[in-house]
Amino acid sequence: MSAEQKAKDLGIDLSPQEAGYLNLCVRSGNQLITSGHVSDLKGIVGKDVTTEQAYEAAKDCAQKILRSVFNTHGSLDGLKVVKLLGCVYSDQTYTDQHLVINGASDLLHELYGKDGNGYHARSAVGFAALPTGVSVEIEAIFEVLG
């Protein structure tokens, strides 16, 4: 089954988007590079927000990224996930940012394969604040294959 079909089966919204202040996804050569996509969840992970809640927020960010990629490229098929940068608004003593960003990585592994085109490089970093107080922000780079 194709990545796009898997996304549709999971109920991921791929509907058209209105243009914003910045480009949500831009193609450069054979790469699709996204802007940071933020979670709807707000709060400080490790204080107001649990790791489990933030994991779901990261998954939500990945779904939004997939929507932007689809709207730019016209398909979720024929892509390789190259890199994720995951930003977590976290308490000063919180050290499980990597577990939070697994929410996005796990979804991309499900669509593209953990050992195949979904096997990506990643950074998961804690921040003192994120725009509008969101708990998670993620950006991604995809390679267009073929």
Secondary structure as GFF3:
##gff-version 3
##sequence-region A 1 146
A	DSSP	alpha_helix	3	9	.	.	.	ID=ss1
A	DSSP	beta_strand	25	28	.	.	.	ID=ss2
A	DSSP	beta_strand	31	34	.	.	.	ID=ss3
A	DSSP	beta_strand	37	38	.	.	.	ID=ss4
A	DSSP	alpha_helix	51	73	.	.	.	ID=ss5
A	DSSP	beta_strand	79	89	.	.	.	ID=ss6
A	DSSP	alpha_helix	97	112	.	.	.	ID=ss7
A	DSSP	pi_helix	113	117	.	.	.	ID=ss8
A	DSSP	beta_strand	121	127	.	.	.	ID=ss9
A	DSSP	three_ten_helix	131	133	.	.	.	ID=ss10
A	DSSP	beta_strand	136	144	.	.	.	ID=ss11
###
